[in-house]
Amino acid sequence: MQKRNFNDTVFARAVLLWLVLCLASAVTFAGSRYFYFKETVVAGGPDKFMEVRHVILKGSNYDIGKRIAEIAKQNGIEAEPFGDPLRNKVQRQYIENNYPIYYERMKGVAGAFGLSVENDAYDFSAVPQFPAISAVLGCSAVFYPAQFTKNGHDILSRNYDFSTGTLEQGRRPQAGELATMARPYIFEVYPDKGYPSLYLCAFDLLGGVLDGINSEGLTIAVLAENEGAAIGESTDGIGMHEILSMRYLLDNCKNIAEAKQAMLYLKHYYTFLPCHYIIADRNGKSFVFEFSPSRNRTFTVDGTGPQCVTNHMVSKYKTLSGVPKNNEGLKESFGRFDTLREACKQDNEFNLDEIKAINSKVASPPYASNNPAIAPNRTLWHSIYDLDEKKLSVKFYLSEEPDPKDESKVLLKYSDYVEIQLSTN
């Protein structure tokens, strides 16, 4: 038998150590294909309202889609025939022709379930986190161009407000149930084609983006638009649902000029609530994109200085006097909008603490009303995107407890701000 020399032994140990390190970092190679996956809990936990996971994905779009589907499977989601096969076929062909990056991810989703993407009994364009829900969104956002910030960076500051309940509006989770927003994800994605992006996600793990930024500094947030919700009709349409369009922008657009063209080009529908959007870039430009209540027209409202948006049509309502007196939802939204707008007039340059304070003026206050009969809405997170550093700073709602000084109030508890920076190397 041939003896192994010392160099052979050292080499073998080095190879073994390399393999161990690869496995520990969840790095895989398939032929020439590279894939990296890492998942960590960054806020909350099983004993809190939220457990927020940060997921890093690097590799082909096929493998990214496949791993997202595997995450959903771990959460109990299984592939089941869904909807009209003809609709599924047309939707698949629309994505293939208009969004090939996403179509590769759909192939990965199908592969994770041992199916073909062309099996039109299934709709692989979405990976649901939960079944369809009924709840109320009430969000507020401000974009600050660089000339209005102390650090000279473009900043988007956003409150995400949503129900703390389950699938039925106002119902608190029972034993063994999770609230609808109990498990949001922060995805940090580096695809082989398309721009890298960092975003908060729920509802649809494959196509869902609630707010985010890409490697070019394009930043987005989606907000419910309450007037359209009053007369609209949700559907399983063809094209881009209300949060998939945000996923498209992060993958494909580097500035608001491209984003405007994309939003006008794409075919939109909504499955849950009509929405409008604030979109900004690191050139200090921003716009709000929204639909008419009947969905037969679109509007873009360009920002001039700090741009605010809440949950009413900013293209339609300029002053409170224009809001219908019998529409309390629109009046409440305009009240938040006016609070933000007035606060942004108080200074020419804002530091991060001041930006946080402005959003706190329209968030669920630290001393919120206690109503044990229903699951109330809360500001579930406040996110700040630095467009120049491609960085997210975000805090999350974790719990509440009775106010010892007033039994009609509760004290809201939040995590510290979590900071994640998108790598552009």
Stockholm file with secondary structure:
# STOCKHOLM 1.0

chainA/1-425         MQKRNFNDTVFARAVLLWLVLCLASAVTFAGSRYFYFKETVVAGGPDKFMEVRHVILKGSNYDIGKRIAEIAKQNGIEAEPFGDPLRNKVQRQYIENNYPIYYERMKGVAGAFGLSVENDAYDFSAVPQFPAISAVLGCSAVFYPAQFTKNGHDILSRNYDFSTGTLEQGRRPQAGELATMARPYIFEVYPDKGYPSLYLCAFDLLGGVLDGINSEGLTIAVLAENEGAAIGESTDGIGMHEILSMRYLLDNCKNIAEAKQAMLYLKHYYTFLPCHYIIADRNGKSFVFEFSPSRNRTFTVDGTGPQCVTNHMVSKYKTLSGVPKNNEGLKESFGRFDTLREACKQDNEFNLDEIKAINSKVASPPYASNNPAIAPNRTLWHSIYDLDEKKLSVKFYLSEEPDPKDESKVLLKYSDYVEIQLSTN
#=GR chainA/1-425 SS CCCCCHHHHHHHHHHHHHHHHHHHTTEEEETTEEEEEEEEEEEECTTSSCEEEEEEEEECHHHHHHHHHHHHHHTTCCCCCCSCHHHHHHHHHHHHHHCHHHHHHHHHHHHHTTCCTTCTTSCTTCCBSSSCCCCCCCCEEEEECGGGBTTSCCEEEEEEEEESSCSSTTCCCCTTCCCTTSSCEEEEEEESSSCCEEEEECSBTTTCCSEEEETTCCEEEEEECHHHHHHCCCCCCSSBCTTHHHHHHHHHCSSHHHHHHHHHHSCBCCSSCCEEEEEECTTSCEEEEEECTTSSCEEEEECSSSEEECSSCTTTCSSGGGSCTTCHHHHHHHHHHHHHHHHTTSCSSBCHHHHHHHHHTTSCCSEEECCTTSCCEEEEEEEEEETTTTEEEEEEEEEEEEETTEEEEEEEEECCCEEEECCCC
#=GC SS_cons         CCCCCHHHHHHHHHHHHHHHHHHHTTEEEETTEEEEEEEEEEEECTTSSCEEEEEEEEECHHHHHHHHHHHHHHTTCCCCCCSCHHHHHHHHHHHHHHCHHHHHHHHHHHHHTTCCTTCTTSCTTCCBSSSCCCCCCCCEEEEECGGGBTTSCCEEEEEEEEESSCSSTTCCCCTTCCCTTSSCEEEEEEESSSCCEEEEECSBTTTCCSEEEETTCCEEEEEECHHHHHHCCCCCCSSBCTTHHHHHHHHHCSSHHHHHHHHHHSCBCCSSCCEEEEEECTTSCEEEEEECTTSSCEEEEECSSSEEECSSCTTTCSSGGGSCTTCHHHHHHHHHHHHHHHHTTSCSSBCHHHHHHHHHTTSCCSEEECCTTSCCEEEEEEEEEETTTTEEEEEEEEEEEEETTEEEEEEEEECCCEEEECCCC
//
